[in-house]
């Protein structure tokens, strides 16, 4: 079984940064023009161009082709976020079975070296962090095309459309747990409501239930 969990706003304090040619660290946000000025940071979108004419997204893909060389000290995706549930999912299912649905980068494996960023689909987030449907993104989808096992999504409704779009070619059944009273739209997916009184980040509780074998997949 493969598991996809949405990204988180809280990143580790030791998260590495991509850097411009002059060494300035870059923070990726949805709207750099409205981001607050903060020290030496430069702001950019993932698909903005770097000094050498490539997009930051393409630069990051190239960087990950040689993960043993990591001069920027970028963290693997599952270690980037502060919540311990990402590591627990790796311990339970294996590092090659966990994928992160990132509002900044797309669908990336747990091992993908990922820089600090502050982009979210959360509608209550600050405007400069919030990714909107009208914004063009060339999302990465690194889910293996030959995988035919079950694929479970743990995340909120704001992330669900991106999950559906980036896993449309998956050969195995896609299972989506949701918390809202109203059943969300998720074409070609099997949906199951996860009932809880938790509202904020309820999917972490759902993930813990999956780790503890207390969550049965729908038939």
C-alpha positions in Angstrom: 0.0 0.0 0.0 1.2 3.5 -0.9 0.3 6.5 1.2 0.0 10.2 0.2 -0.3 12.8 2.9 -0.6 16.5 2.4 2.3 18.9 3.3 2.3 21.0 6.5 2.8 24.7 7.2 5.2 24.1 10.1 8.7 23.3 8.8 11.8 22.4 10.8 14.0 25.3 11.8 17.0 23.6 10.2 15.3 23.4 6.8 17.8 24.2 4.0 17.2 26.9 1.4 17.8 27.1 -2.3 20.1 30.0 -3.1 20.6 32.6 -5.8 24.0 32.8 -7.5 25.1 35.5 -5.1 24.3 33.2 -2.1 21.0 34.8 -1.1 18.7 32.2 0.4 15.3 31.9 -1.3 11.9 31.4 0.4 9.3 30.0 -2.0 5.8 31.6 -1.6 2.7 31.8 -3.7 2.9 35.6 -4.2 6.4 37.1 -3.8 5.3 40.6 -4.5 3.2 40.7 -1.3 5.5 38.8 1.0 6.9 40.7 4.0 10.5 41.7 3.8 12.5 39.5 6.1 16.2 39.9 6.6 18.3 38.5 3.8 15.7 36.3 2.3 14.7 36.6 -1.4 11.2 35.4 -2.4 10.2 33.5 -5.4 7.6 31.1 -6.9 8.7 27.6 -7.8 8.3 28.2 -11.5 10.2 31.6 -11.5 13.5 31.5 -13.4 16.8 31.2 -11.7 20.0 33.1 -12.7 20.9 30.5 -15.3 17.5 30.5 -17.0 16.0 27.3 -15.6 13.0 27.4 -13.3 13.6 26.7 -9.6 11.5 23.6 -10.1 13.7 22.3 -12.8 16.8 23.2 -10.8 15.4 21.2 -7.8 14.7 18.2 -10.0 18.3 18.3 -11.2 19.6 18.7 -7.7 17.7 15.5 -6.7 19.3 13.5 -9.4 22.5 13.5 -7.2 21.0 13.2 -3.7 24.3 12.0 -2.2 25.7 15.5 -2.9 23.6 17.9 -0.9 25.6 21.1 -0.4 22.5 23.1 0.5 21.6 20.6 3.3 18.1 20.2 2.1 16.0 17.8 4.1 14.1 14.8 2.7 10.5 15.7 2.4 9.3 13.4 5.3 11.8 15.2 7.6 11.0 18.7 6.5 7.7 19.0 8.4 7.7 19.3 12.2 4.8 16.9 12.9 6.2 13.5 13.8 3.4 11.6 11.9 5.5 11.8 8.6 8.3 9.8 10.2 5.8 7.4 11.8 4.3 6.7 8.4 7.7 5.9 7.0 8.4 3.6 10.0 5.1 1.8 9.4 4.9 1.5 5.6 8.5 2.0 4.4 10.2 5.0 3.0 9.5 4.0 -0.6 5.7 3.8 0.1 5.2 7.4 1.4 4.6 10.4 -0.8 4.0 14.0 0.1 1.4 16.2 -1.7 3.1 19.6 -1.6 1.2 22.8 -2.6 4.5 24.1 -3.8 6.1 21.2 -5.7 3.5 18.6 -6.4 3.5 14.9 -5.6 7.0 14.0 -4.3 8.5 10.9 -2.7 9.4 10.9 1.0 13.1 11.0 0.1 12.9 14.0 -2.2 15.3 16.7 -1.0 13.0 19.7 -0.5 13.8 23.3 0.3 12.1 25.6 2.8 8.8 27.0 1.3 5.6 28.6 2.5 2.8 27.7 0.1 -0.6 26.3 1.0 -4.1 25.7 -0.3 -5.4 26.7 3.1 -8.0 29.4 2.6 -7.3 31.0 5.9 -3.6 31.5 5.2 -2.0 34.9 4.5 -2.5 35.9 0.9 1.1 35.7 0.0 1.2 32.1 1.1 -2.1 31.0 -0.5 -2.0 29.2 -3.8 -5.1 29.9 -5.9 -6.6 28.0 -8.9 -5.8 30.9 -11.2 -2.0 30.6 -10.5 -0.1 28.5 -13.0 2.0 25.7 -11.5 4.0 23.0 -13.3 3.5 20.5 -10.5 5.8 17.5 -10.3 4.3 14.1 -10.2 6.8 11.5 -9.1 4.5 8.7 -8.2 5.8 5.5 -10.0 3.7 4.7 -13.1 4.2 1.0 -12.7 2.7 0.9 -9.1 -0.5 -1.1 -9.0 -1.0 -1.3 -5.2 -3.7 0.6 -3.2 -3.1 4.3 -2.8 -4.4 6.1 0.3 -4.8 9.8 0.5 -4.7 11.6 3.9 -5.5 15.3 3.5 -8.0 18.1 3.5 -10.5 19.0 0.8 -8.4 21.9 -0.5 -5.7 19.4 -1.5 -8.0 16.8 -2.9 -8.3 18.1 -6.5 -4.5 18.2 -6.8 -4.3 14.6 -5.5 -6.9 13.4 -8.1 -5.1 15.2 -10.9 -1.6 14.0 -10.1 -2.6 10.4 -9.6 -4.9 10.0 -12.5 -2.6 7.4 -14.1 -2.3 5.2 -11.0 -3.1 1.6 -11.7 -4.2 0.7 -8.2 -7.4 1.7 -6.4 -7.3 5.2 -4.9 -8.8 5.6 -1.4 -9.7 9.0 0.0 -10.6 9.6 3.6 -12.6 12.8 4.2 -14.0 14.6 7.3 -16.7 16.9 6.0 -20.4 16.1 6.2 -20.7 16.6 2.5 -19.0 14.0 0.3 -16.3 15.7 -1.8 -15.7 15.3 -5.5 -13.0 12.7 -6.3 -13.6 11.0 -9.6 -12.5 7.4 -9.9 -11.6 7.3 -6.2 -13.2 5.3 -3.4 -14.3 7.6 -0.6 -14.7 6.9 3.1 -15.7 9.4 5.8 -13.4 9.6 8.8 -15.6 10.7 11.7 -14.0 12.8 14.3 -14.6 16.0 16.3 -11.2 17.3 15.3 -11.4 20.0 12.7 -7.9 21.4 12.3 -5.5 18.9 10.8 -7.9 16.0 11.3 -5.9 14.0 8.8 -3.1 13.6 11.3 -5.5 11.8 13.6 -6.6 9.7 10.6 -3.0 8.9 9.8 -2.4 7.7 13.4 -5.4 5.4 13.0 -3.9 4.0 9.8 -0.6 3.5 11.5 -2.2 1.7 14.4 -4.3 -0.6 12.1 -7.5 1.0 13.4 -8.5 2.2 9.9 -10.0 -0.3 7.4 -10.0 0.5 3.8 -13.5 0.4 2.1 -14.3 -2.6 0.0 
